[in-house]
């Protein structure tokens, strides 16, 4: 986990490479994947022998939502628990580094179950974000 200014050029390249591979290429969604929020985040990633295996960013309050948020959640391999691990790590960073007791996300609807298992609750109707169904969700510290 690192702030933007702490990332090496190689780490930043790898983060952008995997994010574009998943969110632009795999999901066939042309949008501005690299944005200014990257400068105001904790970048959280898990490595394996092939590079980044899972990633999310923990966004400072006031950038996307009034609360701390987690976004750009990805796992390079599915059905191996990496998504759960990276969201748990993102929540830990949100609490320890950003002092969050509430985390707001916009989850792709198909991933609702993952987030519900981690304590998130749905707070919005389904909506389209870049052509993909999403829902708003909130997590509250116990």
Secondary structure, 3 states (H helix, E strand, C coil): CEEHHHCCHHHHHHHHHHHHHHHHHHCCCCCCCCCHHHHHEEEEEEEECCEEEEEEEEECCCCCCCCEEEEEEEECCCCCCHHHHHHHHHHHHHHHCCCCCEEEEEEEHHHHHHHHHCCEEECCCCEEECCEEEEEEEEECC
